[in-house]
Every structure is written in C-alpha cells, then in structure tokens.
Amino acid sequence: MSLLDDLQGLSSAEDFFTFLGVPYEPTVVHVARLHIMRRMGQYLRGSEVEGALEAADDEALFALCRDHLTQAYEDFVGSSPIEERVFKVHKDAVLPKPEPNQPFVPLTALTGQTLSAGE
C-alpha cells in the first residue's frame, strides 16, 4: 500500500495525528478538528501548485503531510476557528453588509394617474 492509500483509510482527525506522529492536545482537536483538517488540505494544495507533491516519494510525502498537519494544528492552538476563518460562513461573517434596497414606488402607481409633460 502507498502512503496515500493509508491516509485514505483514516477516519478521524485523531487518526491523522496518530498516523503522522504529530503530538496534539485533545481539547484543541475536539474544538477545531474540521478546521485543522481543512487548513491542512489548503497547505497541501499549495504544495501541489508548487510541484512538491508530484516529485515526492512516500517518505517525502509523509514528511510533507506531517509538516502541514503540524502547521495547521499550530494555527488553532493560539487562535480560534472563527478568528482563522477557514470556512466560507466565517469569511462571509466579516464582509461589509450591503445597504438594503429602498423600494421605489412611483406616485403614479399609487394614484393611478399619469402626468403629462406639461403638468
């Protein structure tokens, strides 16, 4: 089996930490597990763009995954999921709110009369 096959068989964030040998505090993972795993994926995608994944053998890939998981975990040790804004709902929460549209109702719609140009 390859490393990628092994990783696909993992079912929880704790499994990833254990498999990759990354020490963790269970309370941090309990609160931010989805955020940590998502951030790890973002870091891996960045490595993919840089070509690091394509050129890596299983040993280098293991080290890369371990480093990215450690980095993602550390992002949430001193911060919260809301502060890190990994998911769209958190990003959208800080966007400026658009001004509500003020509905325009022409006077003629209320009176039923039309005005001519000379009036």
Buried (B, 14 or more C-beta within 10 A) or exposed (E): EEBEEEBEEBEEBBEBBEBBEBEBEEEBBEBBBEBBBBBBEEBBEEBEEEEBBEEBEEEEBBEBBBBBBBBBBBBBEEEEBEEBBBBEEBEEEEEEEEEEEEEEEEEEEEEEEEEEEEE
